[in-house]
Amino acid sequence: MKIVGLTGGIACGKSTVSAWLRRQEIAVVDLDEIVRRLQKPRTRVVYELGRSFPGVVDADGCLDRGKLGSLIFNDAAQRRKLNVLMRGHILRAMGLELLGHFLAGTRLVVLDAPLLFETAGLSSICASYVVVGTSSDQQLARLVERDGCDEAAAKAKINAQMPLAAKLQRAHVPVMNLGTVGELEDQLERTV
């Protein structure tokens, strides 16, 4: 089974590329989806987050992503703490999904991983990397619109990640998302 890593900067269009791949009936293991499943209300992971980050879980066992985001995007130590706490849970769930694809005889799986290069060892399981990028102005504007935040908060989120240029340098297949969704899909048709 061949695993291709899909990553990119925040608000660059990685999720749009991932959705397009699924429509082409390509298997996708999405680490953001895994995180959302792990962080459903009243799960073990949410209670661990509540113990590690007081105030981010309410009385009903629901994670307040806004509060958690405010903590981690402005404090590198808190971000590392979160990554350490979540890494094992995410990798275990990812491994089970990949095993399922292997046992089903799936020949190609795309690993949609926002932190593909930042997570120790994760990129090493991939045969190649697709990196989605855009201009810094478009990235900032998309993030402000998507998250409903101000530019300072958006810049903090962008700066909390590995620089997009560094990710693009590692790409076997760089995908620049500089126009419309239709233009991006046309580019994918030519590339994939």
C-alpha positions in Angstrom: 0.0 0.0 0.0 1.3 3.4 -1.0 0.8 6.3 1.4 1.0 9.9 0.1 1.2 12.7 2.6 -1.1 15.8 2.0 -0.3 18.9 4.0 -0.1 22.7 3.6 -0.4 25.9 5.5 -3.5 26.8 7.5 -6.3 28.2 5.2 -4.4 27.3 2.0 -7.0 24.8 0.7 -5.8 21.4 1.9 -9.3 20.4 3.0 -10.6 21.4 -0.5 -7.9 19.2 -2.1 -8.8 16.3 0.3 -12.5 16.6 -0.5 -11.6 16.5 -4.3 -9.5 13.4 -3.8 -12.4 11.6 -2.0 -14.7 12.5 -4.9 -12.2 10.7 -7.1 -12.7 7.7 -4.9 -9.2 7.9 -3.4 -8.9 6.7 0.2 -8.1 9.6 2.6 -7.2 9.2 6.3 -7.8 12.7 7.7 -6.0 13.5 10.9 -8.3 16.6 11.6 -11.3 14.2 11.4 -9.6 11.8 13.8 -8.9 14.7 16.2 -12.6 15.8 16.0 -13.7 12.2 16.9 -11.3 12.0 19.7 -12.5 15.3 21.1 -16.2 14.5 21.2 -17.9 15.4 24.5 -17.3 13.3 27.5 -14.5 11.2 25.9 -11.3 10.2 27.7 -9.3 12.6 25.6 -11.5 15.6 26.5 -11.2 14.8 30.2 -7.4 14.6 29.8 -7.5 18.0 28.1 -9.5 19.4 31.0 -7.0 18.2 33.5 -4.1 19.5 31.5 -5.7 22.8 30.5 -8.1 24.0 33.2 -11.1 25.9 31.9 -11.2 24.4 28.4 -13.9 21.8 29.3 -17.3 22.7 30.5 -19.5 20.9 33.1 -21.1 18.9 30.4 -17.8 17.5 29.2 -17.6 19.6 26.0 -14.3 21.0 24.8 -14.3 24.8 24.3 -12.0 24.9 21.2 -11.9 28.7 21.2 -10.4 28.7 24.7 -8.0 25.9 23.9 -7.0 27.7 20.6 -6.3 31.0 22.5 -4.0 29.1 24.8 -2.0 27.2 22.2 -1.7 29.7 19.4 -0.2 32.3 21.7 2.1 30.0 23.8 4.6 27.6 22.3 5.0 25.7 25.5 1.2 25.1 25.8 1.2 24.0 22.1 3.9 21.5 22.7 2.0 20.2 25.8 -1.1 19.7 23.7 0.8 18.0 20.9 2.4 15.6 23.4 -1.0 14.8 25.0 -2.7 14.2 21.6 0.0 12.5 19.6 -0.4 9.0 21.0 -4.2 9.1 20.6 -4.0 10.4 17.1 -1.3 8.0 15.9 -3.2 5.0 17.4 -6.4 5.9 15.6 -4.5 6.7 12.4 -2.7 3.3 12.6 -6.0 1.5 12.9 -7.5 3.3 9.9 -4.3 2.6 7.8 -4.4 -1.1 8.9 -8.1 -1.3 7.8 -7.1 0.0 4.3 -4.2 -2.4 4.1 -6.4 -5.3 5.1 -9.0 -4.2 2.5 -6.3 -4.2 -0.2 -6.4 -0.5 -0.8 -3.5 0.4 -3.0 -3.3 4.1 -2.4 -4.1 6.1 0.7 -3.7 9.8 1.2 -2.7 10.8 4.7 -4.3 14.3 5.2 -2.0 15.7 8.0 -1.8 19.4 8.8 1.4 18.7 10.9 2.9 16.1 8.6 6.4 17.5 8.9 6.1 18.7 12.4 5.1 15.4 14.0 8.1 13.2 14.6 8.2 10.2 12.2 4.9 10.9 10.5 6.4 12.0 7.1 8.6 8.9 7.1 5.6 6.6 6.4 4.8 8.5 3.2 6.2 7.7 -0.2 5.7 11.3 -1.4 4.3 14.6 -0.2 1.6 16.9 -1.8 1.8 20.4 -0.2 -1.0 22.9 -0.8 0.1 26.6 -0.6 -1.2 30.0 -1.5 0.0 33.6 -1.3 0.5 35.1 2.2 -2.2 37.7 1.5 -4.7 35.1 0.4 -3.9 32.9 3.4 -4.4 35.7 5.8 -7.7 36.8 4.2 -9.1 33.3 4.0 -8.2 32.6 7.7 -9.8 35.8 8.9 -13.0 35.0 6.9 -13.1 31.3 7.8 -12.4 31.7 11.5 -14.1 35.1 12.0 -11.0 36.4 13.8 -9.0 39.6 13.5 -5.7 39.8 11.6 -3.6 39.6 14.7 -5.2 36.3 15.8 -4.9 34.9 12.2 -1.2 35.8 12.1 -0.7 34.1 15.4 -2.2 30.9 14.0 -0.1 31.1 10.8 3.1 31.8 12.8 2.4 28.9 15.1 3.0 26.5 12.2 6.0 25.5 10.2 6.5 28.2 7.5 4.7 27.4 4.3 7.8 28.0 2.2 9.6 25.3 4.2 6.7 22.9 3.6 6.7 23.7 -0.1 10.4 23.0 -0.4 9.8 19.4 0.8 6.9 18.9 -1.7 7.2 16.2 -4.3 4.0 17.8 -5.7 3.4 21.4 -4.8 -0.2 22.7 -5.4 -0.6 26.4 -5.5 -4.1 27.5 -4.7 -4.2 31.0 -6.0 -7.6 31.3 -7.7 -11.0 29.8 -7.5 -12.0 26.3 -6.4 -12.6 25.5 -10.0 -9.1 26.5 -11.0 -7.7 24.5 -8.1 -9.7 21.4 -9.3 -8.4 21.9 -12.8 -4.9 22.0 -11.5 -5.5 18.8 -9.6 -6.9 17.1 -12.7 -3.7 17.9 -14.5 -1.5 16.9 -11.5 -3.1 13.8 -10.2 
